[in-house]
Amino acid sequence: MTDTLMTPMFDAQRTMINQSNETFKRGLKLQHDAFEAFRGTFDTQKSTQRRNVEATQRAVDSYFEAIEDAGGDAMGVREVHDTIDEQFSVFLELHEQSWDAFEQLAEENAEAYDEFVSQLESMADDSTEMAVEASQQAEEQTEIAVESAEDAVDQ
C-alpha cells in the first residue's frame, strides 16, 4: 500500500476504534472491581449485624435479670426470659442461614457476571477487528481509486 493524503485519516480512525474498545473493556473492569469491592464488605456487614443482635440480646438479658433480682421471678418473668432467649437463638441461626444463602447467591451471580463480561469483551474484540478490517479495506479501495485517477490524468 502506498501512502496517500487519506492515510493519516484512516490511521486515526483505526486508532480511535482500538482506543474505544480498550475504554469499553476498562469500563467493564471498573464495574467488575466495584462489584467485587461490594462483595468484600459482606463479612463486615454480617458480623456488624450479628454484634448488634447480640448486644440487643445482652441488654434484654440485663433487663430481665434486673426484674428477676427485684423479685419478679414470682410473676413468671423467668419463663418469659427463657422464651425470649430461645427466640434470639432462633433469630441468630436464621441470620446465619440468610447470610449464607445471600453470599452463595452473590457468588453465583459473580460467576455469571464474569462469564457475561467475558462474552462482552469477546464481542467487542470481534467488532473492533471487523471495524479495523473495514477501515483497511476502505483505505485500500481509496488508494486504488486515487491511483486510477492519477493514471487517468497522466494519460
N, C-alpha and C positions, 0 to 999 in steps of 0.2 A: 504494500500500500504506500502511496505517496502522500505527503502532507499537502493539504490544500488550506485555503483560508478557513474552511469549516472544521478542520481537525481540532483546534482548541475547544470549539463549542461541543463537539462530540466527546472529547476527553472530559470536559467539565460535566457533561450530562452523566457520563458513567461514574465519575467521582461522586456526584450527588446521589445517584442511585445506590451506590455501595455505602455511602455515609448514612443515608436514610435507613437502610437495612440494619446497620450497626446501631443506630439510635433506637430503632424499634426493639432490637434484642436487648439493649441496655435497659430500656423501659420495662421489658418483661422480667429482667433480672432484678430490677429495683422492686417491682411488685412482689416477686418471689421472696426477696430478702425481708420485705416488710411483713409478709405473712409469717415467715419463719421467726422473726422477732416477736410477733404477737404470740405465736405458739410457745415461745420461750418464756412468756410470762405466766403460763398456766400453773406451774408448780407454785409460784409465789401467790397467785390468786387462790389456789386451792388451800394452801397452808394458812393464808390470812383468814379465809372464811372459817376454816376449822378452828383456828385460835379464837376467833370471835364467838363461835358457838360454845367452845369450851369455857371461855370467860363468862359468858352468859350463864352457863350451867353452874359455874362456881358461885356466881352471885345469887342464883336461885337457891343453891345448896346452903349458902350462908344465911339467906333469909329464913329458910325452913328450919335450920339448926337453931337460929335465934328464937324462933317461935317455940320450937320443942324445948329449948333450955328455959323458956319462960313459962313452961307448964302446959304448953299447947298439945303435948302428946296425948293427953287425955281426950282431946277433941278429934282424934283420928288424923292428926297432921302427919304422923309418920307414914301412914298408908298413902296419903296424897303425895308426900315427898318421894316415896318409893316409886309411885306411878310416874311422876314427872321425870325421875332419874331414868326409868325404863324408856320413856319417850325420847329423852335426849340420846340414849344409846341407839335407839332405832333411827333417830334423825341423823346421827353421825355415821351410821352404817349406810343409810341412803345417800348421804352426802358423798361418801367414798365411792359407792357404786355409780352415782351420777357423774362424778368427775372421771371415773374410769371409762365410762361409756362416751363421755364428751371427748376425752383425749383419744380414744380409739377412732371415733368419727373424724376428728381433726387429722389424725394420721392417714386415714383412708382418703380424706379429701386432699391432703397434701400430695399423696401419691398420684391421685387422679389429676390434680393441678399440674404436677411436674410432667406428666405424660402429655397433657394438653399443651403446655408451654413448649415442649419438645416438638410436637406436631406443628405448632405455630411457627417456631423457628425454622423448621424444615421447609414449610410452605413459603416463608419469607425468603429463605435462601434460594429456593427454586424460582420464585417470582423475580428475584434480583438477577439471577443468572439469565433468565429469559429476557429481561429488560436490557441487560448489558449486551446480550447477543443481538437483540433487535437494533440497538444503537450501533453496534459494529456493522451490521448488515446495511443499515441506513447510511452509515459513513462510506462503506464500500460502494453502494449504489450512487451516492453523491460524487464520489471520486470518478466513477465510470462516466457519469453524466458530464462532469467538468472536463475530463479528458476528451470525451466525444465532442464537446462544444469547442474545445481548444483545437482539436484536429479539424473540425469543420471550418473554423476561422482561418487556420493555416492553409487550407486548400484553396 
